[in-house]
Amino acid sequence: MYIPKEVYQSKRHILSIASGVLAGFLPTQPSNINPYLLGAIVAILFTKLLFGDYDAGYQWSFSDILFAILNGLEGVFGAWIAQNSLVPLG
């Protein structure tokens, strides 16, 4: 199985986790969105916006699915860190 070389760039993973932490601290009262889902969405969007995904072009491929799964899980992990931190914001 082919794994793109971009998977091994640590700056992408750091951004995904940091985006998840940021999203985990956002208030979700008006929208009632789960902080973990918000962490996944924000991590995928920020990483895609700043670094792009793992392949070139607009055609869907295995690399796009791998990108969404990895960055989404890292965003969920970041939101989990924020939700379980010792700093209560609300």
PDB file of N, CA, C and O in Angstrom:
ATOM      1  N   MET A   1       0.843  -1.164   0.000  1.00  0.00           N
ATOM      2  CA  MET A   1       0.000   0.000   0.000  1.00  0.00           C
ATOM      3  C   MET A   1       0.899   1.240   0.000  1.00  0.00           C
ATOM      4  O   MET A   1       1.893   1.301   0.724  1.00  0.00           O
ATOM      5  N   TYR A   2       0.538   2.209  -0.810  1.00  0.00           N
ATOM      6  CA  TYR A   2       1.303   3.448  -0.937  1.00  0.00           C
ATOM      7  C   TYR A   2       0.877   4.452   0.133  1.00  0.00           C
ATOM      8  O   TYR A   2      -0.307   4.766   0.258  1.00  0.00           O
ATOM      9  N   ILE A   3       1.844   4.955   0.903  1.00  0.00           N
ATOM     10  CA  ILE A   3       1.590   5.994   1.896  1.00  0.00           C
ATOM     11  C   ILE A   3       2.318   7.247   1.432  1.00  0.00           C
ATOM     12  O   ILE A   3       3.536   7.225   1.257  1.00  0.00           O
ATOM     13  N   PRO A   4       1.580   8.349   1.230  1.00  0.00           N
ATOM     14  CA  PRO A   4       2.227   9.582   0.750  1.00  0.00           C
ATOM     15  C   PRO A   4       3.277  10.094   1.729  1.00  0.00           C
ATOM     16  O   PRO A   4       3.133   9.940   2.941  1.00  0.00           O
ATOM     17  N   LYS A   5       4.336  10.705   1.194  1.00  0.00           N
ATOM     18  CA  LYS A   5       5.418  11.209   2.045  1.00  0.00           C
ATOM     19  C   LYS A   5       4.960  12.354   2.935  1.00  0.00           C
ATOM     20  O   LYS A   5       5.589  12.606   3.963  1.00  0.00           O
ATOM     21  N   GLU A   6       3.894  13.053   2.581  1.00  0.00           N
ATOM     22  CA  GLU A   6       3.380  14.155   3.394  1.00  0.00           C
ATOM     23  C   GLU A   6       2.831  13.688   4.744  1.00  0.00           C
ATOM     24  O   GLU A   6       2.700  14.485   5.674  1.00  0.00           O
ATOM     25  N   VAL A   7       2.517  12.416   4.845  1.00  0.00           N
ATOM     26  CA  VAL A   7       2.018  11.862   6.107  1.00  0.00           C
ATOM     27  C   VAL A   7       3.078  11.993   7.198  1.00  0.00           C
ATOM     28  O   VAL A   7       2.741  12.096   8.378  1.00  0.00           O
ATOM     29  N   TYR A   8       4.330  11.990   6.821  1.00  0.00           N
ATOM     30  CA  TYR A   8       5.423  11.998   7.789  1.00  0.00           C
ATOM     31  C   TYR A   8       5.894  13.405   8.162  1.00  0.00           C
ATOM     32  O   TYR A   8       6.885  13.546   8.879  1.00  0.00           O
ATOM     33  N   GLN A   9       5.203  14.451   7.689  1.00  0.00           N
ATOM     34  CA  GLN A   9       5.574  15.825   8.038  1.00  0.00           C
ATOM     35  C   GLN A   9       4.945  16.194   9.375  1.00  0.00           C
ATOM     36  O   GLN A   9       3.723  16.289   9.492  1.00  0.00           O
ATOM     37  N   SER A  10       5.777  16.399  10.368  1.00  0.00           N
ATOM     38  CA  SER A  10       5.271  16.634  11.722  1.00  0.00           C
ATOM     39  C   SER A  10       4.521  17.954  11.850  1.00  0.00           C
ATOM     40  O   SER A  10       3.634  18.070  12.695  1.00  0.00           O
ATOM     41  N   LYS A  11       4.851  18.948  11.035  1.00  0.00           N
ATOM     42  CA  LYS A  11       4.167  20.237  11.145  1.00  0.00           C
ATOM     43  C   LYS A  11       2.673  20.112  10.835  1.00  0.00           C
ATOM     44  O   LYS A  11       1.863  20.854  11.392  1.00  0.00           O
ATOM     45  N   ARG A  12       2.309  19.202   9.969  1.00  0.00           N
ATOM     46  CA  ARG A  12       0.884  18.963   9.674  1.00  0.00           C
ATOM     47  C   ARG A  12       0.171  18.402  10.898  1.00  0.00           C
ATOM     48  O   ARG A  12      -0.947  18.813  11.209  1.00  0.00           O
ATOM     49  N   HIS A  13       0.808  17.471  11.587  1.00  0.00           N
ATOM     50  CA  HIS A  13       0.187  16.837  12.748  1.00  0.00           C
ATOM     51  C   HIS A  13       0.093  17.811  13.921  1.00  0.00           C
ATOM     52  O   HIS A  13      -0.894  17.819  14.657  1.00  0.00           O
ATOM     53  N   ILE A  14       1.121  18.623  14.085  1.00  0.00           N
ATOM     54  CA  ILE A  14       1.097  19.629  15.155  1.00  0.00           C
ATOM     55  C   ILE A  14      -0.033  20.616  14.908  1.00  0.00           C
ATOM     56  O   ILE A  14      -0.753  20.976  15.840  1.00  0.00           O
ATOM     57  N   LEU A  15      -0.199  21.062  13.661  1.00  0.00           N
ATOM     58  CA  LEU A  15      -1.285  21.987  13.339  1.00  0.00           C
ATOM     59  C   LEU A  15      -2.647  21.340  13.564  1.00  0.00           C
ATOM     60  O   LEU A  15      -3.559  21.997  14.067  1.00  0.00           O
ATOM     61  N   SER A  16      -2.805  20.087  13.209  1.00  0.00           N
ATOM     62  CA  SER A  16      -4.082  19.399  13.399  1.00  0.00           C
ATOM     63  C   SER A  16      -4.445  19.289  14.875  1.00  0.00           C
ATOM     64  O   SER A  16      -5.586  19.547  15.257  1.00  0.00           O
ATOM     65  N   ILE A  17      -3.492  18.913  15.689  1.00  0.00           N
ATOM     66  CA  ILE A  17      -3.757  18.783  17.121  1.00  0.00           C
ATOM     67  C   ILE A  17      -4.012  20.155  17.738  1.00  0.00           C
ATOM     68  O   ILE A  17      -4.920  20.303  18.556  1.00  0.00           O
ATOM     69  N   ALA A  18      -3.223  21.159  17.358  1.00  0.00           N
ATOM     70  CA  ALA A  18      -3.423  22.508  17.886  1.00  0.00           C
ATOM     71  C   ALA A  18      -4.777  23.066  17.462  1.00  0.00           C
ATOM     72  O   ALA A  18      -5.433  23.749  18.249  1.00  0.00           O
ATOM     73  N   SER A  19      -5.203  22.791  16.246  1.00  0.00           N
ATOM     74  CA  SER A  19      -6.523  23.234  15.786  1.00  0.00           C
ATOM     75  C   SER A  19      -7.624  22.557  16.590  1.00  0.00           C
ATOM     76  O   SER A  19      -8.631  23.183  16.922  1.00  0.00           O
ATOM     77  N   GLY A  20      -7.435  21.288  16.902  1.00  0.00           N
ATOM     78  CA  GLY A  20      -8.402  20.576  17.720  1.00  0.00           C
ATOM     79  C   GLY A  20      -8.481  21.137  19.124  1.00  0.00           C
ATOM     80  O   GLY A  20      -9.567  21.236  19.696  1.00  0.00           O
ATOM     81  N   VAL A  21      -7.325  21.509  19.692  1.00  0.00           N
ATOM     82  CA  VAL A  21      -7.312  22.127  21.023  1.00  0.00           C
ATOM     83  C   VAL A  21      -8.064  23.456  20.975  1.00  0.00           C
ATOM     84  O   VAL A  21      -8.893  23.738  21.840  1.00  0.00           O
ATOM     85  N   LEU A  22      -7.776  24.253  19.978  1.00  0.00           N
ATOM     86  CA  LEU A  22      -8.463  25.534  19.822  1.00  0.00           C
ATOM     87  C   LEU A  22      -9.976  25.338  19.709  1.00  0.00           C
ATOM     88  O   LEU A  22     -10.748  26.040  20.363  1.00  0.00           O
ATOM     89  N   ALA A  23     -10.390  24.398  18.890  1.00  0.00           N
ATOM     90  CA  ALA A  23     -11.820  24.136  18.720  1.00  0.00           C
ATOM     91  C   ALA A  23     -12.443  23.570  19.988  1.00  0.00           C
ATOM     92  O   ALA A  23     -13.618  23.811  20.265  1.00  0.00           O
ATOM     93  N   GLY A  24     -11.668  22.825  20.752  1.00  0.00           N
ATOM     94  CA  GLY A  24     -12.186  22.277  21.999  1.00  0.00           C
ATOM     95  C   GLY A  24     -12.476  23.343  23.038  1.00  0.00           C
ATOM     96  O   GLY A  24     -13.305  23.131  23.924  1.00  0.00           O
ATOM     97  N   PHE A  25     -11.812  24.482  22.947  1.00  0.00           N
ATOM     98  CA  PHE A  25     -12.046  25.588  23.875  1.00  0.00           C
ATOM     99  C   PHE A  25     -13.161  26.529  23.418  1.00  0.00           C
ATOM    100  O   PHE A  25     -13.626  27.354  24.205  1.00  0.00           O
ATOM    101  N   LEU A  26     -13.594  26.421  22.177  1.00  0.00           N
ATOM    102  CA  LEU A  26     -14.639  27.318  21.684  1.00  0.00           C
ATOM    103  C   LEU A  26     -15.974  27.013  22.358  1.00  0.00           C
ATOM    104  O   LEU A  26     -16.301  25.849  22.587  1.00  0.00           O
ATOM    105  N   PRO A  27     -16.748  28.053  22.677  1.00  0.00           N
ATOM    106  CA  PRO A  27     -18.077  27.800  23.251  1.00  0.00           C
ATOM    107  C   PRO A  27     -19.008  27.227  22.190  1.00  0.00           C
ATOM    108  O   PRO A  27     -19.005  27.681  21.045  1.00  0.00           O
ATOM    109  N   THR A  28     -19.798  26.240  22.564  1.00  0.00           N
ATOM    110  CA  THR A  28     -20.692  25.589  21.598  1.00  0.00           C
ATOM    111  C   THR A  28     -22.159  25.694  22.007  1.00  0.00           C
ATOM    112  O   THR A  28     -22.989  24.924  21.523  1.00  0.00           O
ATOM    113  N   GLN A  29     -22.484  26.624  22.880  1.00  0.00           N
ATOM    114  CA  GLN A  29     -23.854  26.731  23.365  1.00  0.00           C
ATOM    115  C   GLN A  29     -24.870  27.074  22.273  1.00  0.00           C
ATOM    116  O   GLN A  29     -25.882  26.380  22.176  1.00  0.00           O
ATOM    117  N   PRO A  30     -24.659  28.105  21.445  1.00  0.00           N
ATOM    118  CA  PRO A  30     -25.709  28.423  20.476  1.00  0.00           C
ATOM    119  C   PRO A  30     -25.930  27.321  19.435  1.00  0.00           C
ATOM    120  O   PRO A  30     -27.058  27.116  18.986  1.00  0.00           O
ATOM    121  N   SER A  31     -24.869  26.615  19.051  1.00  0.00           N
ATOM    122  CA  SER A  31     -24.997  25.638  17.974  1.00  0.00           C
ATOM    123  C   SER A  31     -25.187  24.209  18.459  1.00  0.00           C
ATOM    124  O   SER A  31     -25.660  23.363  17.700  1.00  0.00           O
ATOM    125  N   ASN A  32     -24.831  23.924  19.698  1.00  0.00           N
ATOM    126  CA  ASN A  32     -24.919  22.576  20.267  1.00  0.00           C
ATOM    127  C   ASN A  32     -24.120  21.543  19.488  1.00  0.00           C
ATOM    128  O   ASN A  32     -24.524  20.383  19.405  1.00  0.00           O
ATOM    129  N   ILE A  33     -22.997  21.946  18.920  1.00  0.00           N
ATOM    130  CA  ILE A  33     -22.132  20.994  18.225  1.00  0.00           C
ATOM    131  C   ILE A  33     -21.199  20.352  19.247  1.00  0.00           C
ATOM    132  O   ILE A  33     -20.691  21.020  20.148  1.00  0.00           O
ATOM    133  N   ASN A  34     -20.987  19.080  19.097  1.00  0.00           N
ATOM    134  CA  ASN A  34     -20.097  18.353  19.986  1.00  0.00           C
ATOM    135  C   ASN A  34     -18.668  18.878  19.817  1.00  0.00           C
ATOM    136  O   ASN A  34     -18.205  19.014  18.685  1.00  0.00           O
ATOM    137  N   PRO A  35     -17.962  19.175  20.905  1.00  0.00           N
ATOM    138  CA  PRO A  35     -16.595  19.712  20.788  1.00  0.00           C
ATOM    139  C   PRO A  35     -15.645  18.784  20.030  1.00  0.00           C
ATOM    140  O   PRO A  35     -14.726  19.258  19.363  1.00  0.00           O
ATOM    141  N   TYR A  36     -15.852  17.486  20.121  1.00  0.00           N
ATOM    142  CA  TYR A  36     -14.976  16.547  19.406  1.00  0.00           C
ATOM    143  C   TYR A  36     -15.223  16.606  17.900  1.00  0.00           C
ATOM    144  O   TYR A  36     -14.279  16.546  17.113  1.00  0.00           O
ATOM    145  N   LEU A  37     -16.471  16.722  17.505  1.00  0.00           N
ATOM    146  CA  LEU A  37     -16.794  16.874  16.085  1.00  0.00           C
ATOM    147  C   LEU A  37     -16.253  18.198  15.567  1.00  0.00           C
ATOM    148  O   LEU A  37     -15.711  18.263  14.463  1.00  0.00           O
ATOM    149  N   LEU A  38     -16.398  19.247  16.356  1.00  0.00           N
ATOM    150  CA  LEU A  38     -15.863  20.551  15.971  1.00  0.00           C
ATOM    151  C   LEU A  38     -14.345  20.491  15.842  1.00  0.00           C
ATOM    152  O   LEU A  38     -13.782  21.094  14.928  1.00  0.00           O
ATOM    153  N   GLY A  39     -13.678  19.778  16.739  1.00  0.00           N
ATOM    154  CA  GLY A  39     -12.228  19.615  16.650  1.00  0.00           C
ATOM    155  C   GLY A  39     -11.806  18.936  15.362  1.00  0.00           C
ATOM    156  O   GLY A  39     -10.831  19.343  14.731  1.00  0.00           O
ATOM    157  N   ALA A  40     -12.539  17.899  14.968  1.00  0.00           N
ATOM    158  CA  ALA A  40     -12.217  17.204  13.723  1.00  0.00           C
ATOM    159  C   ALA A  40     -12.429  18.105  12.511  1.00  0.00           C
ATOM    160  O   ALA A  40     -11.593  18.143  11.608  1.00  0.00           O
ATOM    161  N   ILE A  41     -13.534  18.823  12.491  1.00  0.00           N
ATOM    162  CA  ILE A  41     -13.841  19.697  11.348  1.00  0.00           C
ATOM    163  C   ILE A  41     -12.802  20.802  11.224  1.00  0.00           C
ATOM    164  O   ILE A  41     -12.284  21.044  10.134  1.00  0.00           O
ATOM    165  N   VAL A  42     -12.493  21.471  12.321  1.00  0.00           N
ATOM    166  CA  VAL A  42     -11.534  22.576  12.295  1.00  0.00           C
ATOM    167  C   VAL A  42     -10.139  22.078  11.920  1.00  0.00           C
ATOM    168  O   VAL A  42      -9.432  22.740  11.160  1.00  0.00           O
ATOM    169  N   ALA A  43      -9.739  20.932  12.439  1.00  0.00           N
ATOM    170  CA  ALA A  43      -8.416  20.388  12.112  1.00  0.00           C
ATOM    171  C   ALA A  43      -8.308  20.062  10.627  1.00  0.00           C
ATOM    172  O   ALA A  43      -7.301  20.377   9.994  1.00  0.00           O
ATOM    173  N   ILE A  44      -9.320  19.443  10.078  1.00  0.00           N
ATOM    174  CA  ILE A  44      -9.292  19.109   8.647  1.00  0.00           C
ATOM    175  C   ILE A  44      -9.247  20.379   7.807  1.00  0.00           C
ATOM    176  O   ILE A  44      -8.452  20.479   6.873  1.00  0.00           O
ATOM    177  N   LEU A  45     -10.097  21.347   8.135  1.00  0.00           N
ATOM    178  CA  LEU A  45     -10.154  22.564   7.327  1.00  0.00           C
ATOM    179  C   LEU A  45      -8.885  23.405   7.437  1.00  0.00           C
ATOM    180  O   LEU A  45      -8.371  23.871   6.420  1.00  0.00           O
ATOM    181  N   PHE A  46      -8.369  23.609   8.653  1.00  0.00           N
ATOM    182  CA  PHE A  46      -7.154  24.414   8.810  1.00  0.00           C
ATOM    183  C   PHE A  46      -5.955  23.764   8.141  1.00  0.00           C
ATOM    184  O   PHE A  46      -5.167  24.442   7.481  1.00  0.00           O
ATOM    185  N   THR A  47      -5.811  22.460   8.307  1.00  0.00           N
ATOM    186  CA  THR A  47      -4.669  21.778   7.700  1.00  0.00           C
ATOM    187  C   THR A  47      -4.777  21.787   6.184  1.00  0.00           C
ATOM    188  O   THR A  47      -3.777  21.981   5.493  1.00  0.00           O
ATOM    189  N   LYS A  48      -5.958  21.582   5.669  1.00  0.00           N
ATOM    190  CA  LYS A  48      -6.174  21.625   4.225  1.00  0.00           C
ATOM    191  C   LYS A  48      -5.885  23.022   3.685  1.00  0.00           C
ATOM    192  O   LYS A  48      -5.286  23.168   2.620  1.00  0.00           O
ATOM    193  N   LEU A  49      -6.310  24.044   4.418  1.00  0.00           N
ATOM    194  CA  LEU A  49      -6.116  25.418   3.980  1.00  0.00           C
ATOM    195  C   LEU A  49      -4.644  25.826   4.006  1.00  0.00           C
ATOM    196  O   LEU A  49      -4.169  26.456   3.061  1.00  0.00           O
ATOM    197  N   LEU A  50      -3.916  25.481   5.066  1.00  0.00           N
ATOM    198  CA  LEU A  50      -2.539  25.939   5.213  1.00  0.00           C
ATOM    199  C   LEU A  50      -1.496  25.054   4.519  1.00  0.00           C
ATOM    200  O   LEU A  50      -0.486  25.560   4.029  1.00  0.00           O
ATOM    201  N   PHE A  51      -1.730  23.750   4.476  1.00  0.00           N
ATOM    202  CA  PHE A  51      -0.737  22.848   3.889  1.00  0.00           C
ATOM    203  C   PHE A  51      -1.240  22.062   2.687  1.00  0.00           C
ATOM    204  O   PHE A  51      -0.435  21.499   1.944  1.00  0.00           O
ATOM    205  N   GLY A  52      -2.533  22.012   2.483  1.00  0.00           N
ATOM    206  CA  GLY A  52      -3.083  21.178   1.419  1.00  0.00           C
ATOM    207  C   GLY A  52      -3.193  19.737   1.873  1.00  0.00           C
ATOM    208  O   GLY A  52      -2.773  19.382   2.975  1.00  0.00           O
ATOM    209  N   ASP A  53      -3.757  18.924   1.021  1.00  0.00           N
ATOM    210  CA  ASP A  53      -3.863  17.511   1.388  1.00  0.00           C
ATOM    211  C   ASP A  53      -2.672  16.756   0.816  1.00  0.00           C
ATOM    212  O   ASP A  53      -1.665  17.364   0.452  1.00  0.00           O
ATOM    213  N   TYR A  54      -2.782  15.438   0.736  1.00  0.00           N
ATOM    214  CA  TYR A  54      -1.621  14.619   0.400  1.00  0.00           C
ATOM    215  C   TYR A  54      -1.370  14.436  -1.091  1.00  0.00           C
ATOM    216  O   TYR A  54      -0.311  13.934  -1.470  1.00  0.00           O
ATOM    217  N   ASP A  55      -2.293  14.820  -1.934  1.00  0.00           N
ATOM    218  CA  ASP A  55      -2.075  14.643  -3.363  1.00  0.00           C
ATOM    219  C   ASP A  55      -2.394  15.936  -4.100  1.00  0.00           C
ATOM    220  O   ASP A  55      -2.962  16.866  -3.529  1.00  0.00           O
ATOM    221  N   ALA A  56      -2.025  15.982  -5.365  1.00  0.00           N
ATOM    222  CA  ALA A  56      -2.291  17.150  -6.199  1.00  0.00           C
ATOM    223  C   ALA A  56      -3.525  16.879  -7.044  1.00  0.00           C
ATOM    224  O   ALA A  56      -3.822  15.732  -7.379  1.00  0.00           O
ATOM    225  N   GLY A  57      -4.231  17.927  -7.379  1.00  0.00           N
ATOM    226  CA  GLY A  57      -5.390  17.783  -8.244  1.00  0.00           C
ATOM    227  C   GLY A  57      -6.694  17.760  -7.477  1.00  0.00           C
ATOM    228  O   GLY A  57      -6.731  17.842  -6.249  1.00  0.00           O
ATOM    229  N   TYR A  58      -7.756  17.647  -8.244  1.00  0.00           N
ATOM    230  CA  TYR A  58      -9.095  17.714  -7.675  1.00  0.00           C
ATOM    231  C   TYR A  58      -9.813  16.364  -7.663  1.00  0.00           C
ATOM    232  O   TYR A  58     -10.979  16.290  -7.277  1.00  0.00           O
ATOM    233  N   GLN A  59      -9.147  15.326  -8.071  1.00  0.00           N
ATOM    234  CA  GLN A  59      -9.750  14.001  -8.119  1.00  0.00           C
ATOM    235  C   GLN A  59      -9.675  13.334  -6.751  1.00  0.00           C
ATOM    236  O   GLN A  59      -8.620  13.331  -6.116  1.00  0.00           O
ATOM    237  N   TRP A  60     -10.790  12.770  -6.296  1.00  0.00           N
ATOM    238  CA  TRP A  60     -10.799  12.058  -5.020  1.00  0.00           C
ATOM    239  C   TRP A  60      -9.969  10.787  -5.145  1.00  0.00           C
ATOM    240  O   TRP A  60     -10.012  10.101  -6.166  1.00  0.00           O
ATOM    241  N   SER A  61      -9.213  10.483  -4.092  1.00  0.00           N
ATOM    242  CA  SER A  61      -8.378   9.288  -4.107  1.00  0.00           C
ATOM    243  C   SER A  61      -8.261   8.744  -2.685  1.00  0.00           C
ATOM    244  O   SER A  61      -8.819   9.307  -1.743  1.00  0.00           O
ATOM    245  N   PHE A  62      -7.537   7.656  -2.549  1.00  0.00           N
ATOM    246  CA  PHE A  62      -7.263   7.073  -1.238  1.00  0.00           C
ATOM    247  C   PHE A  62      -6.532   8.068  -0.347  1.00  0.00           C
ATOM    248  O   PHE A  62      -6.756   8.093   0.863  1.00  0.00           O
ATOM    249  N   SER A  63      -5.665   8.882  -0.926  1.00  0.00           N
ATOM    250  CA  SER A  63      -4.911   9.870  -0.150  1.00  0.00           C
ATOM    251  C   SER A  63      -5.835  10.886   0.519  1.00  0.00           C
ATOM    252  O   SER A  63      -5.567  11.318   1.640  1.00  0.00           O
ATOM    253  N   ASP A  64      -6.914  11.269  -0.152  1.00  0.00           N
ATOM    254  CA  ASP A  64      -7.861  12.212   0.444  1.00  0.00           C
ATOM    255  C   ASP A  64      -8.593  11.600   1.630  1.00  0.00           C
ATOM    256  O   ASP A  64      -8.826  12.274   2.633  1.00  0.00           O
ATOM    257  N   ILE A  65      -8.950  10.354   1.521  1.00  0.00           N
ATOM    258  CA  ILE A  65      -9.621   9.659   2.623  1.00  0.00           C
ATOM    259  C   ILE A  65      -8.657   9.507   3.798  1.00  0.00           C
ATOM    260  O   ILE A  65      -9.037   9.724   4.948  1.00  0.00           O
ATOM    261  N   LEU A  66      -7.413   9.134   3.506  1.00  0.00           N
ATOM    262  CA  LEU A  66      -6.391   9.017   4.545  1.00  0.00           C
ATOM    263  C   LEU A  66      -6.159  10.361   5.231  1.00  0.00           C
ATOM    264  O   LEU A  66      -6.024  10.415   6.453  1.00  0.00           O
ATOM    265  N   PHE A  67      -6.112  11.447   4.456  1.00  0.00           N
ATOM    266  CA  PHE A  67      -5.936  12.788   5.002  1.00  0.00           C
ATOM    267  C   PHE A  67      -7.071  13.139   5.962  1.00  0.00           C
ATOM    268  O   PHE A  67      -6.817  13.623   7.065  1.00  0.00           O
ATOM    269  N   ALA A  68      -8.302  12.906   5.563  1.00  0.00           N
ATOM    270  CA  ALA A  68      -9.458  13.245   6.398  1.00  0.00           C
ATOM    271  C   ALA A  68      -9.482  12.414   7.680  1.00  0.00           C
ATOM    272  O   ALA A  68      -9.789  12.939   8.750  1.00  0.00           O
ATOM    273  N   ILE A  69      -9.167  11.150   7.583  1.00  0.00           N
ATOM    274  CA  ILE A  69      -9.189  10.283   8.767  1.00  0.00           C
ATOM    275  C   ILE A  69      -8.084  10.675   9.748  1.00  0.00           C
ATOM    276  O   ILE A  69      -8.347  10.850  10.937  1.00  0.00           O
ATOM    277  N   LEU A  70      -6.854  10.814   9.260  1.00  0.00           N
ATOM    278  CA  LEU A  70      -5.743  11.141  10.154  1.00  0.00           C
ATOM    279  C   LEU A  70      -5.920  12.504  10.805  1.00  0.00           C
ATOM    280  O   LEU A  70      -5.779  12.632  12.021  1.00  0.00           O
ATOM    281  N   ASN A  71      -6.224  13.519  10.015  1.00  0.00           N
ATOM    282  CA  ASN A  71      -6.350  14.858  10.568  1.00  0.00           C
ATOM    283  C   ASN A  71      -7.598  14.993  11.419  1.00  0.00           C
ATOM    284  O   ASN A  71      -7.593  15.737  12.400  1.00  0.00           O
ATOM    285  N   GLY A  72      -8.657  14.298  11.072  1.00  0.00           N
ATOM    286  CA  GLY A  72      -9.858  14.316  11.893  1.00  0.00           C
ATOM    287  C   GLY A  72      -9.615  13.694  13.260  1.00  0.00           C
ATOM    288  O   GLY A  72     -10.051  14.231  14.279  1.00  0.00           O
ATOM    289  N   LEU A  73      -8.922  12.565  13.282  1.00  0.00           N
ATOM    290  CA  LEU A  73      -8.615  11.922  14.566  1.00  0.00           C
ATOM    291  C   LEU A  73      -7.668  12.773  15.411  1.00  0.00           C
ATOM    292  O   LEU A  73      -7.802  12.828  16.634  1.00  0.00           O
ATOM    293  N   GLU A  74      -6.720  13.430  14.764  1.00  0.00           N
ATOM    294  CA  GLU A  74      -5.832  14.317  15.514  1.00  0.00           C
ATOM    295  C   GLU A  74      -6.600  15.516  16.066  1.00  0.00           C
ATOM    296  O   GLU A  74      -6.305  15.984  17.166  1.00  0.00           O
ATOM    297  N   GLY A  75      -7.578  16.015  15.317  1.00  0.00           N
ATOM    298  CA  GLY A  75      -8.416  17.099  15.814  1.00  0.00           C
ATOM    299  C   GLY A  75      -9.274  16.666  16.984  1.00  0.00           C
ATOM    300  O   GLY A  75      -9.462  17.427  17.932  1.00  0.00           O
ATOM    301  N   VAL A  76      -9.796  15.456  16.928  1.00  0.00           N
ATOM    302  CA  VAL A  76     -10.566  14.911  18.051  1.00  0.00           C
ATOM    303  C   VAL A  76      -9.667  14.779  19.277  1.00  0.00           C
ATOM    304  O   VAL A  76     -10.087  15.096  20.390  1.00  0.00           O
ATOM    305  N   PHE A  77      -8.446  14.319  19.081  1.00  0.00           N
ATOM    306  CA  PHE A  77      -7.499  14.208  20.185  1.00  0.00           C
ATOM    307  C   PHE A  77      -7.203  15.577  20.790  1.00  0.00           C
ATOM    308  O   PHE A  77      -7.144  15.713  22.012  1.00  0.00           O
ATOM    309  N   GLY A  78      -7.016  16.592  19.947  1.00  0.00           N
ATOM    310  CA  GLY A  78      -6.782  17.943  20.440  1.00  0.00           C
ATOM    311  C   GLY A  78      -7.977  18.480  21.217  1.00  0.00           C
ATOM    312  O   GLY A  78      -7.806  19.128  22.250  1.00  0.00           O
ATOM    313  N   ALA A  79      -9.182  18.216  20.729  1.00  0.00           N
ATOM    314  CA  ALA A  79     -10.391  18.648  21.445  1.00  0.00           C
ATOM    315  C   ALA A  79     -10.510  17.910  22.769  1.00  0.00           C
ATOM    316  O   ALA A  79     -10.961  18.488  23.758  1.00  0.00           O
ATOM    317  N   TRP A  80     -10.116  16.651  22.804  1.00  0.00           N
ATOM    318  CA  TRP A  80     -10.130  15.892  24.049  1.00  0.00           C
ATOM    319  C   TRP A  80      -9.165  16.514  25.065  1.00  0.00           C
ATOM    320  O   TRP A  80      -9.479  16.615  26.251  1.00  0.00           O
ATOM    321  N   ILE A  81      -7.996  16.927  24.586  1.00  0.00           N
ATOM    322  CA  ILE A  81      -7.038  17.598  25.465  1.00  0.00           C
ATOM    323  C   ILE A  81      -7.665  18.863  26.042  1.00  0.00           C
ATOM    324  O   ILE A  81      -7.549  19.126  27.239  1.00  0.00           O
ATOM    325  N   ALA A  82      -8.320  19.638  25.202  1.00  0.00           N
ATOM    326  CA  ALA A  82      -8.937  20.890  25.667  1.00  0.00           C
ATOM    327  C   ALA A  82     -10.067  20.626  26.648  1.00  0.00           C
ATOM    328  O   ALA A  82     -10.202  21.340  27.642  1.00  0.00           O
ATOM    329  N   GLN A  83     -10.868  19.623  26.388  1.00  0.00           N
ATOM    330  CA  GLN A  83     -12.006  19.315  27.268  1.00  0.00           C
ATOM    331  C   GLN A  83     -11.552  18.776  28.615  1.00  0.00           C
ATOM    332  O   GLN A  83     -12.246  18.962  29.614  1.00  0.00           O
ATOM    333  N   ASN A  84     -10.423  18.124  28.662  1.00  0.00           N
ATOM    334  CA  ASN A  84      -9.924  17.528  29.895  1.00  0.00           C
ATOM    335  C   ASN A  84      -8.786  18.313  30.533  1.00  0.00           C
ATOM    336  O   ASN A  84      -8.089  17.801  31.409  1.00  0.00           O
ATOM    337  N   SER A  85      -8.597  19.555  30.097  1.00  0.00           N
ATOM    338  CA  SER A  85      -7.543  20.370  30.681  1.00  0.00           C
ATOM    339  C   SER A  85      -7.976  20.894  32.043  1.00  0.00           C
ATOM    340  O   SER A  85      -9.146  20.801  32.415  1.00  0.00           O
ATOM    341  N   LEU A  86      -7.055  21.425  32.755  1.00  0.00           N
ATOM    342  CA  LEU A  86      -7.331  21.927  34.095  1.00  0.00           C
ATOM    343  C   LEU A  86      -7.819  23.367  34.101  1.00  0.00           C
ATOM    344  O   LEU A  86      -8.073  23.928  35.167  1.00  0.00           O
ATOM    345  N   VAL A  87      -7.952  23.973  32.925  1.00  0.00           N
ATOM    346  CA  VAL A  87      -8.354  25.372  32.827  1.00  0.00           C
ATOM    347  C   VAL A  87      -9.848  25.443  32.466  1.00  0.00           C
ATOM    348  O   VAL A  87     -10.194  25.321  31.291  1.00  0.00           O
ATOM    349  N   PRO A  88     -10.732  25.639  33.448  1.00  0.00           N
ATOM    350  CA  PRO A  88     -12.147  25.766  33.106  1.00  0.00           C
ATOM    351  C   PRO A  88     -12.445  27.153  32.548  1.00  0.00           C
ATOM    352  O   PRO A  88     -12.043  28.161  33.130  1.00  0.00           O
ATOM    353  N   LEU A  89     -13.144  27.203  31.426  1.00  0.00           N
ATOM    354  CA  LEU A  89     -13.472  28.477  30.798  1.00  0.00           C
ATOM    355  C   LEU A  89     -14.930  28.850  30.962  1.00  0.00           C
ATOM    356  O   LEU A  89     -15.315  29.974  30.643  1.00  0.00           O
ATOM    357  N   GLY A  90     -15.724  27.964  31.436  1.00  0.00           N
ATOM    358  CA  GLY A  90     -17.130  28.310  31.484  1.00  0.00           C
ATOM    359  C   GLY A  90     -17.866  27.914  32.696  1.00  0.00           C
ATOM    360  O   GLY A  90     -19.064  28.177  32.804  1.00  0.00           O
TER     361      GLY A  90
END
